[in-house]
Amino acid sequence: MKILVIVTHPSFDQSRANRALIDELSPYDNIDVHNLHEEYPDWNIDIEREQQLLTKYDRVVLQFPLFWYSTPPLLKKWLDDVLTYGWAYGTGGDNLKGKEFIVAATAGGSEHNYRSTGHYEFTINEFLRPLQISIKYTGAVYLPAFVIYDTLEATDDQLKLEARKYAEHIRASADVLVENTKAS
Ligand SMILES: Cc1cc2nc3c(=O)[nH]c(=O)nc-3n(C[C@H](O)[C@H](O)[C@H](O)COP(=O)(O)O)c2cc1C
């Protein structure tokens, strides 16, 4: 299975959590990393290039730090620009049909705050719903998300441990991911 990890972080050079996740992926020949801020420092996304890139992979991972309970703005722009009518949806727009997507988000907040009774009132999966339905709208398959909480407090060792879980998560089969989510 060929996996493309699209990482969006406006200051990746200062990142701890997202960098730990990306560093963990280097041994895997079937995983390629595509860093949107490095590819498009001027935010001028090459739509055709992105679309061609997506078609080469079985699974796409959208990795980012949570910003205001949502994606960083360049990822939102990427979605707006790349998932075009006639390519990702609408007449003839079946290029993403059946492709698997996984969202991987890092959050500064603690897990207990991401509960209906917690400070943020909603779970991360609830905040990710616009991505979930957008992916489903294209005919692609939305698989269980991977989330790291408390990123600002986490030690390097804790981040390394999370990164190992991440590498396992994004390489697992769809069946295993869905089963694990049911069990948890
Ligand atoms: C503009 C901005 C908005 C943020 N919004 C949230 C948020 O809504 N929820 C949250 O849990 N963390 C939020 N954070 C914290 C980031 O998610 C956190 O810094 C990031 O996960 C750390 O990852 P990194 O080490 O890769 O930078 C925000 C950070 C910034 C800079």
The ligand as an SDF file (V2000), in Angstrom:
LIG
                    3D

 31 33  0  0  0  0  0  0  0  0999 V2000
   -3.0280   29.6450   16.1910 C   0  0  0  0  0  0  0  0  0  0  0  0
   -3.0900   28.4550   17.0850 C   0  0  0  0  0  0  0  0  0  0  0  0
   -4.3120   27.9060   17.3880 C   0  0  0  0  0  0  0  0  0  0  0  0
   -4.3870   26.7600   18.1960 C   0  0  0  0  0  0  0  0  0  0  0  0
   -5.6050   26.2210   18.4510 N   0  0  0  0  0  0  0  0  0  0  0  0
   -5.6960   25.0830   19.1880 C   0  0  0  0  0  0  0  0  0  0  0  0
   -6.9670   24.4770   19.4040 C   0  0  0  0  0  0  0  0  0  0  0  0
   -8.0060   24.9270   18.9260 O   0  0  0  0  0  0  0  0  0  0  0  0
   -6.9980   23.3420   20.1630 N   0  0  0  0  0  0  0  0  0  0  0  0
   -5.8550   22.7770   20.7070 C   0  0  0  0  0  0  0  0  0  0  0  0
   -5.9680   21.7340   21.3760 O   0  0  0  0  0  0  0  0  0  0  0  0
   -4.6430   23.3230   20.4760 N   0  0  0  0  0  0  0  0  0  0  0  0
   -4.5370   24.4560   19.7410 C   0  0  0  0  0  0  0  0  0  0  0  0
   -3.3100   25.0240   19.4870 N   0  0  0  0  0  0  0  0  0  0  0  0
   -2.1090   24.3130   19.9730 C   0  0  0  0  0  0  0  0  0  0  0  0
   -1.4890   23.4860   18.8400 C   0  0  0  0  0  0  0  0  0  0  0  0
   -2.3580   22.4960   18.3990 O   0  0  0  0  0  0  0  0  0  0  0  0
   -0.1830   22.8830   19.3300 C   0  0  0  0  0  0  0  0  0  0  0  0
    0.7030   23.9570   19.4720 O   0  0  0  0  0  0  0  0  0  0  0  0
    0.3760   21.8530   18.3610 C   0  0  0  0  0  0  0  0  0  0  0  0
   -0.3880   20.6800   18.3780 O   0  0  0  0  0  0  0  0  0  0  0  0
    1.7970   21.4780   18.7440 C   0  0  0  0  0  0  0  0  0  0  0  0
    2.3550   20.7320   17.6810 O   0  0  0  0  0  0  0  0  0  0  0  0
    3.8460   21.0260   17.1460 P   0  0  0  0  0  0  0  0  0  0  0  0
    4.7960   20.6810   18.2790 O   0  0  0  0  0  0  0  0  0  0  0  0
    4.0020   20.1540   15.9610 O   0  0  0  0  0  0  0  0  0  0  0  0
    3.9130   22.5010   16.8040 O   0  0  0  0  0  0  0  0  0  0  0  0
   -3.2040   26.1720   18.7160 C   0  0  0  0  0  0  0  0  0  0  0  0
   -1.9600   26.7540   18.3960 C   0  0  0  0  0  0  0  0  0  0  0  0
   -1.9100   27.8650   17.5980 C   0  0  0  0  0  0  0  0  0  0  0  0
   -0.5560   28.4560   17.2730 C   0  0  0  0  0  0  0  0  0  0  0  0
  1  2  1  0
  2  3  1  0
  2 30  2  0
  3  4  2  0
  4  5  1  0
  4 28  1  0
  5  6  2  0
  6  7  1  0
  6 13  1  0
  7  8  2  0
  7  9  1  0
  9 10  1  0
 10 11  2  0
 10 12  1  0
 12 13  2  0
 13 14  1  0
 14 15  1  0
 14 28  1  0
 15 16  1  0
 16 17  1  0
 16 18  1  0
 18 19  1  0
 18 20  1  0
 20 21  1  0
 20 22  1  0
 22 23  1  0
 23 24  1  0
 24 25  2  0
 24 26  1  0
 24 27  1  0
 28 29  2  0
 29 30  1  0
 30 31  1  0
M  END
$$$$
